[in-house]
Amino acid sequence: MKTGIHPKVVKTTITCSCGEKIPVQSTKEDLKVEICSCCHPFYTGNRGRVASTAGRVEKFKKKYGLAE
């Protein structure tokens, strides 16, 4: 195996916008993400946004007189 061609791996922390911090190893120092498994609707079971979009579709169909 060649020496000197692999990136250096360091311990870092992934920080989510919800405040969750996850320790990992990466080639980058600090990582920031907008959504993680602690706040994503699929993992939390909170599907409030999905339910509100269904109402928007019905409102659109009613506004333009589209048949269902």
OpenMM code with the backbone's topology and positions (N, CA, C; nanometers):
from openmm import Vec3, app, unit

residues = "MET LYS THR GLY ILE HIS PRO LYS VAL VAL LYS THR THR ILE THR CYS SER CYS GLY GLU LYS ILE PRO VAL GLN SER THR LYS GLU ASP LEU LYS VAL GLU ILE CYS SER CYS CYS HIS PRO PHE TYR THR GLY ASN ARG GLY ARG VAL ALA SER THR ALA GLY ARG VAL GLU LYS PHE LYS LYS LYS TYR GLY LEU ALA GLU".split()
positions = [
    Vec3(0.0841, -0.1165, 0.0000),
    Vec3(0.0000, 0.0000, 0.0000),
    Vec3(0.0895, 0.1240, 0.0000),
    Vec3(0.0544, 0.2226, -0.0813),
    Vec3(0.1353, 0.3444, -0.0893),
    Vec3(0.1176, 0.4289, 0.0362),
    Vec3(0.2237, 0.4947, 0.0767),
    Vec3(0.2165, 0.5829, 0.1928),
    Vec3(0.1979, 0.7263, 0.1461),
    Vec3(0.1287, 0.8041, 0.2282),
    Vec3(0.1125, 0.9466, 0.2005),
    Vec3(-0.0007, 0.9828, 0.1053),
    Vec3(-0.0820, 0.8863, 0.0631),
    Vec3(-0.1901, 0.9196, -0.0305),
    Vec3(-0.3276, 0.9211, 0.0375),
    Vec3(-0.3348, 0.8742, 0.1611),
    Vec3(-0.4623, 0.8687, 0.2318),
    Vec3(-0.4831, 0.9953, 0.3147),
    Vec3(-0.6066, 1.0471, 0.3195),
    Vec3(-0.6322, 1.1667, 0.4007),
    Vec3(-0.6248, 1.1337, 0.5495),
    Vec3(-0.5953, 1.2327, 0.6282),
    Vec3(-0.5857, 1.2148, 0.7726),
    Vec3(-0.7266, 1.2129, 0.8320),
    Vec3(-0.7543, 1.1145, 0.9154),
    Vec3(-0.8845, 1.1001, 0.9798),
    Vec3(-0.8721, 1.1526, 1.1220),
    Vec3(-0.9664, 1.2420, 1.1598),
    Vec3(-0.9651, 1.3016, 1.2932),
    Vec3(-1.1002, 1.2816, 1.3602),
    Vec3(-1.1011, 1.2904, 1.4930),
    Vec3(-1.2271, 1.2838, 1.5662),
    Vec3(-1.2971, 1.4182, 1.5516),
    Vec3(-1.4252, 1.4147, 1.5172),
    Vec3(-1.5008, 1.5367, 1.4975),
    Vec3(-1.6418, 1.5193, 1.5516),
    Vec3(-1.7175, 1.6255, 1.5515),
    Vec3(-1.8536, 1.6236, 1.6009),
    Vec3(-1.9478, 1.6756, 1.4927),
    Vec3(-2.0539, 1.6005, 1.4677),
    Vec3(-2.1592, 1.6468, 1.3771),
    Vec3(-2.2607, 1.7206, 1.4630),
    Vec3(-2.2899, 1.8456, 1.4281),
    Vec3(-2.3839, 1.9269, 1.5023),
    Vec3(-2.5068, 1.9525, 1.4175),
    Vec3(-2.6228, 1.9174, 1.4704),
    Vec3(-2.7496, 1.9382, 1.4000),
    Vec3(-2.8099, 2.0716, 1.4432),
    Vec3(-2.9000, 2.1227, 1.3615),
    Vec3(-2.9655, 2.2495, 1.3955),
    Vec3(-3.0573, 2.2345, 1.5161),
    Vec3(-3.0978, 2.1110, 1.5502),
    Vec3(-3.1825, 2.0888, 1.6681),
    Vec3(-3.1004, 2.0865, 1.7968),
    Vec3(-2.9674, 2.0844, 1.7836),
    Vec3(-2.8803, 2.0857, 1.9003),
    Vec3(-2.8139, 1.9520, 1.9289),
    Vec3(-2.8518, 1.8480, 1.8592),
    Vec3(-2.7937, 1.7156, 1.8782),
    Vec3(-2.6475, 1.7153, 1.8319),
    Vec3(-2.5604, 1.6523, 1.9101),
    Vec3(-2.4184, 1.6411, 1.8751),
    Vec3(-2.3821, 1.4940, 1.8690),
    Vec3(-2.3214, 1.4534, 1.7564),
    Vec3(-2.2864, 1.3136, 1.7340),
    Vec3(-2.1358, 1.3046, 1.7101),
    Vec3(-2.0629, 1.2337, 1.7975),
    Vec3(-1.9175, 1.2192, 1.7776),
    Vec3(-1.8883, 1.1117, 1.6721),
    Vec3(-1.8034, 1.1454, 1.5749),
    Vec3(-1.7653, 1.0533, 1.4672),
    Vec3(-1.6195, 1.0763, 1.4301),
    Vec3(-1.5705, 0.9957, 1.3381),
    Vec3(-1.4394, 1.0176, 1.2798),
    Vec3(-1.4589, 1.0581, 1.1347),
    Vec3(-1.3857, 1.1612, 1.0910),
    Vec3(-1.4024, 1.2124, 0.9560),
    Vec3(-1.2737, 1.2775, 0.9090),
    Vec3(-1.2694, 1.3119, 0.7819),
    Vec3(-1.1549, 1.3834, 0.7276),
    Vec3(-1.1726, 1.5337, 0.7419),
    Vec3(-1.2899, 1.5781, 0.7867),
    Vec3(-1.3162, 1.7207, 0.8086),
    Vec3(-1.3244, 1.7485, 0.9581),
    Vec3(-1.2956, 1.8719, 0.9951),
    Vec3(-1.2927, 1.9085, 1.1368),
    Vec3(-1.4324, 1.9152, 1.1987),
    Vec3(-1.5167, 2.0047, 1.1527),
    Vec3(-1.6498, 2.0215, 1.2089),
    Vec3(-1.7538, 2.0076, 1.0994),
    Vec3(-1.8605, 1.9344, 1.1287),
    Vec3(-1.9684, 1.9157, 1.0335),
    Vec3(-2.0980, 1.9682, 1.0939),
    Vec3(-2.1744, 2.0432, 1.0155),
    Vec3(-2.3035, 2.0948, 1.0589),
    Vec3(-2.4094, 2.0498, 0.9602),
    Vec3(-2.5194, 1.9942, 1.0127),
    Vec3(-2.6283, 1.9465, 0.9289),
    Vec3(-2.7587, 2.0138, 0.9722),
    Vec3(-2.8556, 2.0163, 0.8816),
    Vec3(-2.9836, 2.0791, 0.9114),
    Vec3(-3.0801, 1.9834, 0.9807),
    Vec3(-3.0677, 1.8539, 0.9526),
    Vec3(-3.1621, 1.7573, 1.0076),
    Vec3(-3.0883, 1.6269, 1.0380),
    Vec3(-3.1270, 1.5618, 1.1476),
    Vec3(-3.0631, 1.4365, 1.1873),
    Vec3(-3.1704, 1.3342, 1.2239),
    Vec3(-3.1294, 1.2180, 1.2701),
    Vec3(-3.2258, 1.1136, 1.3040),
    Vec3(-3.3074, 1.1480, 1.4286),
    Vec3(-3.2622, 1.2434, 1.5081),
    Vec3(-3.3370, 1.2830, 1.6277),
    Vec3(-3.4510, 1.3788, 1.5963),
    Vec3(-3.4426, 1.4517, 1.4847),
    Vec3(-3.5461, 1.5494, 1.4529),
    Vec3(-3.6146, 1.5235, 1.3187),
    Vec3(-3.5736, 1.4208, 1.2440),
    Vec3(-3.6350, 1.3906, 1.1144),
    Vec3(-3.7724, 1.3272, 1.1365),
    Vec3(-3.8759, 1.3720, 1.0635),
    Vec3(-4.0115, 1.3188, 1.0836),
    Vec3(-4.0227, 1.1679, 1.0641),
    Vec3(-3.9443, 1.1086, 0.9772),
    Vec3(-3.9517, 0.9644, 0.9545),
    Vec3(-3.9127, 0.8874, 1.0806),
    Vec3(-3.8107, 0.9335, 1.1514),
    Vec3(-3.7632, 0.8637, 1.2694),
    Vec3(-3.8405, 0.9002, 1.3951),
    Vec3(-3.8922, 1.0228, 1.4038),
    Vec3(-3.9625, 1.0666, 1.5240),
    Vec3(-4.1096, 1.0295, 1.5223),
    Vec3(-4.1668, 1.0040, 1.4052),
    Vec3(-4.3085, 0.9722, 1.3956),
    Vec3(-4.3949, 1.0967, 1.3879),
    Vec3(-4.3356, 1.2137, 1.3931),
    Vec3(-4.4091, 1.3397, 1.3841),
    Vec3(-4.4244, 1.3756, 1.2368),
    Vec3(-4.5428, 1.3563, 1.1837),
    Vec3(-4.5651, 1.3814, 1.0418),
    Vec3(-4.6600, 1.4992, 1.0214),
    Vec3(-4.6448, 1.6021, 1.1015),
    Vec3(-4.7304, 1.7196, 1.0935),
    Vec3(-4.7197, 1.7916, 0.9610),
    Vec3(-4.6018, 1.8017, 0.9049),
    Vec3(-4.5835, 1.8717, 0.7775),
    Vec3(-4.6492, 1.7972, 0.6629),
    Vec3(-4.6438, 1.6651, 0.6642),
    Vec3(-4.7023, 1.5851, 0.5572),
    Vec3(-4.8535, 1.6010, 0.5573),
    Vec3(-4.9147, 1.6040, 0.6745),
    Vec3(-5.0597, 1.6177, 0.6847),
    Vec3(-5.1048, 1.7547, 0.6339),
    Vec3(-5.0262, 1.8584, 0.6589),
    Vec3(-5.0659, 1.9922, 0.6151),
    Vec3(-5.0564, 2.0068, 0.4635),
    Vec3(-4.9695, 1.9320, 0.3986),
    Vec3(-4.9590, 1.9407, 0.2529),
    Vec3(-5.0792, 1.8776, 0.1853),
    Vec3(-5.1403, 1.7781, 0.2486),
    Vec3(-5.2598, 1.7152, 0.1912),
    Vec3(-5.3724, 1.8179, 0.1820),
    Vec3(-5.3836, 1.9033, 0.2796),
    Vec3(-5.4851, 2.0081, 0.2762),
    Vec3(-5.4602, 2.1062, 0.1631),
    Vec3(-5.3366, 2.1316, 0.1317),
    Vec3(-5.3033, 2.2235, 0.0223),
    Vec3(-5.3439, 2.1664, -0.1125),
    Vec3(-5.3283, 2.0364, -0.1300),
    Vec3(-5.3661, 1.9724, -0.2560),
    Vec3(-5.5175, 1.9807, -0.2743),
    Vec3(-5.5912, 1.9519, -0.1687),
    Vec3(-5.7379, 1.9606, -0.1759),
    Vec3(-5.7823, 2.1035, -0.2040),
    Vec3(-5.7174, 2.2001, -0.1445),
    Vec3(-5.7507, 2.3407, -0.1673),
    Vec3(-5.7241, 2.3791, -0.3134),
    Vec3(-5.6144, 2.3292, -0.3703),
    Vec3(-5.5815, 2.3557, -0.5097),
    Vec3(-5.6871, 2.2964, -0.6018),
    Vec3(-5.7261, 2.1710, -0.5768),
    Vec3(-5.8271, 2.1050, -0.6595),
    Vec3(-5.9603, 2.1784, -0.6514),
    Vec3(-5.9976, 2.2230, -0.5320),
    Vec3(-6.1234, 2.2951, -0.5141),
    Vec3(-6.1196, 2.4302, -0.5851),
    Vec3(-6.0059, 2.4965, -0.5779),
    Vec3(-5.9919, 2.6297, -0.6392),
    Vec3(-6.0071, 2.6248, -0.7906),
    Vec3(-5.9497, 2.5221, -0.8537),
    Vec3(-5.9514, 2.5127, -0.9989),
    Vec3(-6.0572, 2.4152, -1.0513),
    Vec3(-6.1426, 2.3625, -0.9649),
    Vec3(-6.2517, 2.2765, -1.0063),
    Vec3(-6.2081, 2.1452, -1.0686),
    Vec3(-6.0986, 2.0898, -1.0196),
    Vec3(-6.0483, 1.9624, -1.0733),
    Vec3(-6.1194, 1.8458, -1.0048),
    Vec3(-6.1559, 1.7452, -1.0821),
    Vec3(-6.2225, 1.6271, -1.0283),
    Vec3(-6.1199, 1.5382, -0.9607),
    Vec3(-6.1639, 1.4699, -0.8572),
    Vec3(-6.0738, 1.3806, -0.7843),
    Vec3(-6.0694, 1.2440, -0.8426),
] * unit.nanometer
topology = app.Topology()
chain = topology.addChain("A")
for resn in residues:
    res = topology.addResidue(resn, chain)
    for name in ("N", "CA", "C"):
        topology.addAtom(name, app.Element.getBySymbol(name[0]), res)
